[in-house]
């Protein structure tokens, strides 16, 4: 693994030597765990997207009537040039 000081600088951290040693030991354990996973033979395995046996649960995509801009703006208390006019909130 690369020198942890590179990552420490990117994260804008100031670790002590003891903290660096602890992080490096944890990172070494993670790297060893991934190495074990890399050793597993997955050549004849189908990728799994979900563990649940479900199909599409979304609603049917049905077109609906949309409100025209004129109908929408008709209900606006104030408007200017086709846009809603609202009170200023930021100076």
C-alpha atoms as an extended CHARMM CRD file, in Angstrom:
* protein
*
        91  EXT
         1         1  UNK       CA              0.0000000000        0.0000000000        0.0000000000  PROA      1               0.0000000000
         2         2  UNK       CA              1.1600000000        3.5060000000       -0.7150000000  PROA      2               0.0000000000
         3         3  UNK       CA              2.4150000000        5.7670000000        1.9920000000  PROA      3               0.0000000000
         4         4  UNK       CA             -0.5410000000        6.8590000000        4.0710000000  PROA      4               0.0000000000
         5         5  UNK       CA              0.7290000000       10.4370000000        4.2090000000  PROA      5               0.0000000000
         6         6  UNK       CA             -0.5540000000       10.9780000000        0.6560000000  PROA      6               0.0000000000
         7         7  UNK       CA             -4.0900000000       10.0960000000        1.7330000000  PROA      7               0.0000000000
         8         8  UNK       CA             -3.6640000000       12.0060000000        4.9650000000  PROA      8               0.0000000000
         9         9  UNK       CA             -2.8470000000       15.1440000000        2.9800000000  PROA      9               0.0000000000
        10        10  UNK       CA             -5.7700000000       14.6380000000        0.5860000000  PROA      10              0.0000000000
        11        11  UNK       CA             -8.1720000000       14.2900000000        3.5360000000  PROA      11              0.0000000000
        12        12  UNK       CA             -6.4960000000       17.2360000000        5.2900000000  PROA      12              0.0000000000
        13        13  UNK       CA             -5.7960000000       15.1570000000        8.3880000000  PROA      13              0.0000000000
        14        14  UNK       CA             -2.9520000000       15.3760000000       10.8600000000  PROA      14              0.0000000000
        15        15  UNK       CA             -2.4260000000       11.8710000000       12.2360000000  PROA      15              0.0000000000
        16        16  UNK       CA              0.0500000000       10.8600000000       14.8900000000  PROA      16              0.0000000000
        17        17  UNK       CA              2.4820000000        8.0170000000       14.2060000000  PROA      17              0.0000000000
        18        18  UNK       CA              0.3340000000        5.7020000000       16.3450000000  PROA      18              0.0000000000
        19        19  UNK       CA             -2.7680000000        6.6090000000       14.3640000000  PROA      19              0.0000000000
        20        20  UNK       CA             -0.9300000000        6.0580000000       11.0730000000  PROA      20              0.0000000000
        21        21  UNK       CA              0.1910000000        2.6020000000       12.2740000000  PROA      21              0.0000000000
        22        22  UNK       CA             -3.3980000000        1.7450000000       13.2670000000  PROA      22              0.0000000000
        23        23  UNK       CA             -4.8020000000        2.8760000000        9.8930000000  PROA      23              0.0000000000
        24        24  UNK       CA             -2.1110000000        0.9620000000        8.0210000000  PROA      24              0.0000000000
        25        25  UNK       CA             -2.8470000000       -2.2310000000        9.9900000000  PROA      25              0.0000000000
        26        26  UNK       CA             -6.5810000000       -1.9110000000        9.2400000000  PROA      26              0.0000000000
        27        27  UNK       CA             -5.8640000000       -1.2350000000        5.5590000000  PROA      27              0.0000000000
        28        28  UNK       CA             -3.6060000000       -4.3100000000        5.4320000000  PROA      28              0.0000000000
        29        29  UNK       CA             -6.4560000000       -6.4440000000        6.8180000000  PROA      29              0.0000000000
        30        30  UNK       CA             -8.8290000000       -5.0500000000        4.1780000000  PROA      30              0.0000000000
        31        31  UNK       CA             -6.3420000000       -5.6960000000        1.4100000000  PROA      31              0.0000000000
        32        32  UNK       CA             -5.8410000000       -9.2730000000        2.6220000000  PROA      32              0.0000000000
        33        33  UNK       CA             -9.6040000000       -9.7930000000        2.6600000000  PROA      33              0.0000000000
        34        34  UNK       CA             -9.9300000000       -8.5870000000       -0.9180000000  PROA      34              0.0000000000
        35        35  UNK       CA             -7.0690000000      -10.8640000000       -1.9480000000  PROA      35              0.0000000000
        36        36  UNK       CA             -9.0510000000      -13.8240000000       -0.5570000000  PROA      36              0.0000000000
        37        37  UNK       CA            -12.0750000000      -12.7400000000       -2.5980000000  PROA      37              0.0000000000
        38        38  UNK       CA             -9.9620000000      -12.4450000000       -5.7470000000  PROA      38              0.0000000000
        39        39  UNK       CA             -8.9240000000      -16.0900000000       -5.2820000000  PROA      39              0.0000000000
        40        40  UNK       CA            -12.5560000000      -17.3120000000       -5.5510000000  PROA      40              0.0000000000
        41        41  UNK       CA            -13.3600000000      -18.8900000000       -8.9300000000  PROA      41              0.0000000000
        42        42  UNK       CA            -16.3630000000      -17.0380000000      -10.4070000000  PROA      42              0.0000000000
        43        43  UNK       CA            -15.9830000000      -18.0760000000      -14.0590000000  PROA      43              0.0000000000
        44        44  UNK       CA            -19.2210000000      -20.1050000000      -14.2320000000  PROA      44              0.0000000000
        45        45  UNK       CA            -21.2640000000      -17.8080000000      -12.0130000000  PROA      45              0.0000000000
        46        46  UNK       CA            -24.1830000000      -15.7090000000      -13.2000000000  PROA      46              0.0000000000
        47        47  UNK       CA            -24.1310000000      -12.1490000000      -11.8490000000  PROA      47              0.0000000000
        48        48  UNK       CA            -26.8630000000      -11.5040000000       -9.2840000000  PROA      48              0.0000000000
        49        49  UNK       CA            -28.7190000000       -8.2210000000       -9.4800000000  PROA      49              0.0000000000
        50        50  UNK       CA            -31.0220000000       -8.7520000000       -6.5090000000  PROA      50              0.0000000000
        51        51  UNK       CA            -31.6540000000      -11.5130000000       -3.9920000000  PROA      51              0.0000000000
        52        52  UNK       CA            -35.4090000000      -10.9280000000       -4.1300000000  PROA      52              0.0000000000
        53        53  UNK       CA            -37.5760000000      -12.7800000000       -6.6260000000  PROA      53              0.0000000000
        54        54  UNK       CA            -39.5570000000       -9.7680000000       -7.8090000000  PROA      54              0.0000000000
        55        55  UNK       CA            -40.4720000000       -8.3180000000      -11.1340000000  PROA      55              0.0000000000
        56        56  UNK       CA            -41.1460000000       -4.7120000000      -12.0670000000  PROA      56              0.0000000000
        57        57  UNK       CA            -43.1060000000       -3.1760000000       -9.1980000000  PROA      57              0.0000000000
        58        58  UNK       CA            -43.3700000000        0.2630000000      -10.7490000000  PROA      58              0.0000000000
        59        59  UNK       CA            -46.6470000000        1.6850000000      -11.9480000000  PROA      59              0.0000000000
        60        60  UNK       CA            -47.6410000000        1.5700000000      -15.5760000000  PROA      60              0.0000000000
        61        61  UNK       CA            -46.2820000000        4.5170000000      -17.5590000000  PROA      61              0.0000000000
        62        62  UNK       CA            -49.4300000000        6.2590000000      -18.7510000000  PROA      62              0.0000000000
        63        63  UNK       CA            -49.5390000000        9.6290000000      -20.4380000000  PROA      63              0.0000000000
        64        64  UNK       CA            -51.6570000000       12.2440000000      -18.7270000000  PROA      64              0.0000000000
        65        65  UNK       CA            -53.0140000000       15.6650000000      -19.5810000000  PROA      65              0.0000000000
        66        66  UNK       CA            -50.5410000000       18.4010000000      -18.7200000000  PROA      66              0.0000000000
        67        67  UNK       CA            -51.4910000000       21.8910000000      -17.6350000000  PROA      67              0.0000000000
        68        68  UNK       CA            -50.5920000000       24.5460000000      -20.1610000000  PROA      68              0.0000000000
        69        69  UNK       CA            -48.4450000000       27.4800000000      -19.1280000000  PROA      69              0.0000000000
        70        70  UNK       CA            -51.3840000000       29.8640000000      -19.5220000000  PROA      70              0.0000000000
        71        71  UNK       CA            -53.6130000000       27.7420000000      -17.2730000000  PROA      71              0.0000000000
        72        72  UNK       CA            -50.8790000000       27.5200000000      -14.6770000000  PROA      72              0.0000000000
        73        73  UNK       CA            -50.0840000000       31.2230000000      -14.7130000000  PROA      73              0.0000000000
        74        74  UNK       CA            -53.8070000000       32.0820000000      -14.4610000000  PROA      74              0.0000000000
        75        75  UNK       CA            -53.6980000000       31.0250000000      -10.8100000000  PROA      75              0.0000000000
        76        76  UNK       CA            -50.5940000000       33.0590000000       -9.9340000000  PROA      76              0.0000000000
        77        77  UNK       CA            -51.2170000000       36.0250000000       -7.6300000000  PROA      77              0.0000000000
        78        78  UNK       CA            -48.4790000000       37.9950000000       -9.4200000000  PROA      78              0.0000000000
        79        79  UNK       CA            -46.5630000000       37.2930000000      -12.6000000000  PROA      79              0.0000000000
        80        80  UNK       CA            -44.0470000000       39.0030000000      -14.8060000000  PROA      80              0.0000000000
        81        81  UNK       CA            -43.1750000000       38.0420000000      -18.3730000000  PROA      81              0.0000000000
        82        82  UNK       CA            -44.5670000000       34.5120000000      -18.0210000000  PROA      82              0.0000000000
        83        83  UNK       CA            -42.9230000000       33.7810000000      -14.6450000000  PROA      83              0.0000000000
        84        84  UNK       CA            -44.1920000000       33.7760000000      -11.0640000000  PROA      84              0.0000000000
        85        85  UNK       CA            -43.3190000000       36.9630000000       -9.2080000000  PROA      85              0.0000000000
        86        86  UNK       CA            -42.3520000000       36.3490000000       -5.5810000000  PROA      86              0.0000000000
        87        87  UNK       CA            -41.0000000000       38.6030000000       -2.8550000000  PROA      87              0.0000000000
        88        88  UNK       CA            -37.2320000000       39.0670000000       -2.7740000000  PROA      88              0.0000000000
        89        89  UNK       CA            -35.6860000000       36.7630000000       -0.1790000000  PROA      89              0.0000000000
        90        90  UNK       CA            -31.9460000000       37.4120000000       -0.5940000000  PROA      90              0.0000000000
        91        91  UNK       CA            -30.2320000000       40.7790000000       -0.4450000000  PROA      91              0.0000000000
